[in-house]
Amino acid sequence: MDFNDEKDYIMRIIKEMVRVLFSLMLGKQYKSVELPAENKYEASGKALEHLKKMVDKGFINEAENRLLETMDYTQKEEVLAAILFYQYIGEKDNDFLAAHNYSKEEALDGIERLAAQQGYGQISSLFIET
């Protein structure tokens, strides 16, 4: 597996974890988040769209810090917004992420931490080849 294949593999894991977590947390089959539905999500008092704009401008770590510093983990919608946030980061180009001191592995780690916080700590083992 070369470097690019590994990054694509990580993106596939991220997408599958998002799909399964949404299905588990919402209690119904998840197919995809439609854009208008995605816009309703907030975390830490910030609209997901605002955090995505920060990511687009290269302020990935700052957006992540804002997201996590005041997030209420007992609010399912906030956790789902954070999961979408990490998926959005994972979809970014590797060069963009590297230029802004971030990686797909960090996005995957963020989703894994959120899953563990919600009681789904072993979920990543379903997707990671050993």
Backbone torsions as a table, in degrees:
resi	resn	phi	psi	omega
1	MET	NA	122.9	178.4
2	ASP	-88.1	178.0	-173.5
3	PHE	-57.5	-46.2	-178.8
4	ASN	-66.8	-39.8	177.0
5	ASP	-61.0	-39.3	179.8
6	GLU	-63.6	-41.4	179.0
7	LYS	-65.8	-41.3	177.0
8	ASP	-63.9	-38.1	177.7
9	TYR	-61.7	-43.4	178.4
10	ILE	-63.4	-41.4	178.8
11	MET	-63.6	-40.2	177.2
12	ARG	-62.6	-40.2	178.0
13	ILE	-62.7	-45.4	179.4
14	ILE	-57.5	-49.5	-177.7
15	LYS	-62.8	-41.2	179.2
16	GLU	-67.6	-40.5	178.5
17	MET	-64.0	-41.0	177.9
18	VAL	-61.5	-45.7	-179.8
19	ARG	-59.0	-47.9	-177.8
20	VAL	-68.9	-43.6	179.6
21	LEU	-62.1	-42.8	177.7
22	PHE	-62.0	-42.6	179.1
23	SER	-62.3	-44.6	179.7
24	LEU	-66.3	-45.6	-174.3
25	MET	-74.6	-30.0	-179.5
26	LEU	-95.7	-12.0	178.0
27	GLY	72.3	22.8	176.9
28	LYS	-149.3	162.9	-178.3
29	GLN	-65.7	132.2	-179.6
30	TYR	-100.1	129.5	175.5
31	LYS	-108.6	-54.4	175.2
32	SER	-166.4	159.4	176.4
33	VAL	-93.6	118.1	177.9
34	GLU	-76.4	146.0	-174.6
35	LEU	-51.9	-49.0	179.8
36	PRO	-61.5	-38.3	179.2
37	ALA	-67.7	-36.8	-179.4
38	GLU	-64.3	-34.5	-176.7
39	ASN	-66.8	-16.0	-178.8
40	LYS	-77.1	-15.7	-173.9
41	TYR	-78.8	140.0	175.1
42	GLU	-131.0	152.8	172.8
43	ALA	-145.9	138.1	179.6
44	SER	54.5	34.5	178.2
45	GLY	75.2	5.2	-179.8
46	LYS	-114.2	136.6	174.6
47	ALA	-65.4	142.1	178.4
48	LEU	-54.7	-36.6	-179.7
49	GLU	-60.9	-38.5	178.0
50	HIS	-63.2	-44.2	179.3
51	LEU	-66.0	-37.0	177.8
52	LYS	-64.5	-38.2	177.5
53	LYS	-63.8	-37.5	176.4
54	MET	-62.1	-42.7	178.2
55	VAL	-60.8	-47.0	-179.2
56	ASP	-58.5	-31.0	179.2
57	LYS	-85.1	-1.0	177.5
58	GLY	94.8	4.7	-179.9
59	PHE	-94.5	55.4	-173.7
60	ILE	-66.8	-51.5	-178.7
61	ASN	-63.3	-37.7	178.6
62	GLU	-65.7	-41.5	178.4
63	ALA	-64.5	-41.8	178.1
64	GLU	-62.6	-43.1	178.9
65	ASN	-61.5	-44.0	178.4
66	ARG	-61.8	-41.2	179.9
67	LEU	-60.8	-48.8	-170.4
68	LEU	-84.3	-25.0	-172.3
69	GLU	-68.9	-28.1	-179.5
70	THR	-127.8	16.2	-177.9
71	MET	-68.3	138.1	177.0
72	ASP	-96.4	103.1	-175.7
73	TYR	-69.1	-10.3	177.9
74	THR	-85.4	-10.7	179.3
75	GLN	-95.6	108.4	-176.3
76	LYS	-54.2	-40.5	-177.9
77	GLU	-64.2	-36.0	178.2
78	GLU	-67.9	-41.1	178.7
79	VAL	-65.3	-41.7	177.6
80	LEU	-63.0	-38.8	176.1
81	ALA	-62.5	-41.6	179.5
82	ALA	-65.3	-38.3	177.2
83	ILE	-62.5	-44.3	177.2
84	LEU	-63.3	-35.9	177.4
85	PHE	-59.1	-48.7	-179.7
86	TYR	-68.0	-33.8	175.6
87	GLN	-63.0	-42.8	179.8
88	TYR	-59.4	-44.1	177.9
89	ILE	-63.1	-43.4	-179.0
90	GLY	-61.7	-23.7	179.0
91	GLU	-81.5	-9.9	-180.0
92	LYS	-71.6	153.9	177.9
93	ASP	-62.8	142.8	-179.3
94	ASN	-58.0	-39.0	179.9
95	ASP	-65.6	-41.0	177.6
96	PHE	-61.1	-47.4	-179.7
97	LEU	-61.7	-45.7	-179.4
98	ALA	-62.2	-39.2	-179.9
99	ALA	-64.6	-20.9	-177.9
100	HIS	-116.6	25.8	174.0
101	ASN	55.2	48.9	177.7
102	TYR	-144.0	166.8	-179.6
103	SER	-148.4	162.8	175.7
104	LYS	-63.0	-33.2	178.2
105	GLU	-61.7	-37.4	177.4
106	GLU	-67.3	-37.5	177.2
107	ALA	-64.4	-43.8	177.3
108	LEU	-61.7	-42.8	177.8
109	ASP	-60.6	-40.1	178.3
110	GLY	-61.4	-43.8	178.2
111	ILE	-65.3	-40.8	178.9
112	GLU	-62.2	-39.9	178.2
113	ARG	-65.3	-41.6	177.9
114	LEU	-64.2	-41.7	178.6
115	ALA	-61.3	-44.2	179.4
116	ALA	-63.0	-41.2	179.6
117	GLN	-60.8	-30.7	-178.7
118	GLN	-93.1	3.9	178.2
119	GLY	91.9	12.9	179.3
120	TYR	-114.8	43.7	-172.5
121	GLY	-62.3	-26.1	-177.7
122	GLN	-94.1	5.0	-174.2
123	ILE	-61.4	-36.0	-177.2
124	SER	-65.4	-24.6	179.4
125	SER	-66.4	-19.3	177.2
126	LEU	-71.3	-23.1	-172.5
127	PHE	-111.6	-19.4	-174.9
128	ILE	-91.5	122.9	178.9
129	GLU	-74.0	136.2	176.8
130	THR	-111.8	NA	NA
